[in-house]
Amino acid sequence: MTVATQKRRSIVAAASVLVGLLALTACGSGGTTQQTAGSKLLVVATTTQVADFARQVGGARVAVTQILKPNVDPHDYDPSPADIAAIGKARIVVKNGVGLEKWLDQTISSAGFEGTVVDTSAGVTIRKGNGTDEEKAGDPHIWHNPLNVVTMSTDIEKAFEKADPQGATAYRANLGAYVNKLKALDADITKKIDSLPANDRKLVTNHDAFGYYIDRYHLQFVGSVIPSFDTSAELSGKDIQDLVAKIKATGTKAIFSESSLPPKTAQTIAQAAGVKVEAGEDSLYGDTLGPAGSAGATYLQMEAHNTDVIVNALK
């Protein structure tokens, strides 16, 4: 058992006790009942992306608790007692799926959750992994194709409508408005990427997070600093040497760092390959949205920012 797993189980065990105490307190206080916050539907969303989708679809009728904070890597997260308590009170839990939230099943069990879990990957065509254990479920970064987000948001709307039939009209209207924005985003990205010469549409990223984006907009994937869907994967010296050789051989113009990952290795590889690295404010938002006020504060802003950075760097 790894140290991280031991730590996670200790946190979950402690939180289970806390959830029980909170439940007893609520029963004796005559306070707000479980699964309601005034007249709002109580929702817990795991990642920054699915939390954004839930807010867009739910509007004023839902209260969304977001577990992962901006720029926090979702691949190896340790749930807090507050996370488990929130799940225990919720009626709906919204997750990304495809194995991204490895910590979620145990957390839900410990919370005594009795509501609905919405797997937003349902109906999305999943890209395959390379056969390793960490990639056996496939590529979890499904949100990097806006048309996948149409499916994800529709999954959320169906669950909200079932849990709150009186809000059906509002949920459907919110979904329709958001789908229009997603389709406009997709068209805008297509136009911008198509403005690049075909030979310049080559991408090197921090890790393998952009496969759906690459497939949708017909980019060439040269490689990544961490050659895995999972940011916790080990990086070897040979991996670095091979990536530098590929960058030189293909004439790739830039390496793109990511907001939730340190840029040092990407900068080292870029220097060895003689290309620029996009970091800092020009980092891509890969696994997470950015904080409020940033260029990646919402999903729509994130994908627009990523596209502008890519196109400007590769021109």
Secondary structure, DSSP 8 states (H G I E B T S, - for coil): --HHHHHHHHHHHHHHHHHHHHHHHHHHHT---TTEETTEEEEEESSHHHHHHHHHHHGGGEEEEE-S-TT--STT----HHHHHHHHH-SEEEE--TTS-TTHHHHHHHHT--SEEEETTTT-------SSGGGTT----GGGSHHHHHHHHHHHHHHHHHH-GGGHHHHHHHHHHHHHHHHHHHHHHHHHHHTS-GGG-EEEEEES--HHHHHHHT-EEEEEEE-SSSTTS---HHHHHHHHHHHHHHT--EEE-BTTS-SHHHHHHHHHHT-EEE-GGG-B--SS---TTSTTSSHHHHHHHHHHHHHHHH-
